[in-house]
Amino acid sequence: MNRFCEGDRVRIDIPNESDPDFDRLHGEIGDVVGILEDDAGINTGDERDSVLYRVSLAENDTVVDVRWRDLRPI
């Protein structure tokens, strides 16, 4: 089961300040506009990693793909 659904409002919360996306995305708010799947869970051993949430950011109409661990509900 997916943690978020299309239409959910979310906040990007990247805990690792050395993550290359931290400065660009941490704290941004947006809406889940799509849910994609890949095979990342096979590599990490965590099936939740096979889900990418496509998020449309509220501030600048940018769309980004984010894993579950970097998203929080508003």
C-alpha positions as CSV (number, residue, x, y, z in Angstrom):
1,M,0.0,0.0,0.0
2,N,1.3,3.5,-0.9
3,R,1.9,6.0,1.8
4,F,0.4,8.8,-0.2
5,C,-2.2,9.1,-2.9
6,E,-2.7,11.4,-5.9
7,G,-4.0,14.7,-4.6
8,D,-2.3,14.5,-1.2
9,R,-0.6,17.7,-0.1
10,V,2.9,16.9,1.1
11,R,6.1,18.6,2.4
12,I,9.5,17.5,1.3
13,D,11.7,16.8,4.3
14,I,15.2,15.7,3.4
15,P,17.0,15.0,6.7
16,N,20.5,14.7,5.3
17,E,21.9,18.2,4.7
18,S,24.6,16.7,2.4
19,D,22.0,15.3,0.1
20,P,22.4,17.1,-3.3
21,D,18.7,17.9,-3.3
22,F,18.6,19.3,0.2
23,D,19.1,23.0,-0.7
24,R,16.8,22.9,-3.7
25,L,13.9,20.8,-2.2
26,H,13.9,20.6,1.6
27,G,10.9,22.3,3.1
28,E,9.0,22.7,-0.3
29,I,5.3,22.0,-0.3
30,G,3.4,20.5,-3.1
31,D,0.7,18.0,-4.3
32,V,1.2,14.4,-5.3
33,V,0.2,14.4,-9.0
34,G,1.4,10.9,-9.9
35,I,2.7,7.6,-8.6
36,L,5.4,5.7,-10.4
37,E,7.2,2.4,-9.8
38,D,10.7,1.2,-10.5
39,D,12.9,-1.6,-9.2
40,A,14.8,0.3,-6.5
41,G,13.3,-1.8,-3.8
42,I,15.1,-4.9,-5.2
43,N,18.4,-3.1,-4.6
44,T,17.6,-1.7,-1.2
45,G,15.6,-4.7,0.2
46,D,12.7,-2.3,1.0
47,E,9.7,-2.6,-1.3
48,R,8.6,1.0,-0.4
49,D,11.7,2.2,-2.3
50,S,10.1,1.0,-5.6
51,V,7.5,3.8,-5.4
52,L,8.3,7.3,-6.6
53,Y,5.8,10.1,-5.8
54,R,5.6,12.8,-8.5
55,V,5.1,16.1,-6.7
56,S,4.1,19.4,-8.2
57,L,5.7,22.1,-6.1
58,A,3.4,24.9,-5.0
59,E,6.0,27.8,-5.2
60,N,7.3,27.4,-8.8
61,D,5.2,24.8,-10.7
62,T,8.2,22.5,-10.8
63,V,7.5,18.7,-10.8
64,V,9.9,16.4,-9.0
65,D,10.0,12.7,-8.2
66,V,10.5,11.9,-4.5
67,R,10.8,8.6,-2.5
68,W,8.6,8.0,0.5
69,R,11.3,8.6,3.1
70,D,11.6,12.3,2.0
71,L,7.9,13.1,2.2
72,R,5.7,14.1,5.1
73,P,2.0,14.9,5.3
74,I,1.1,18.6,5.8
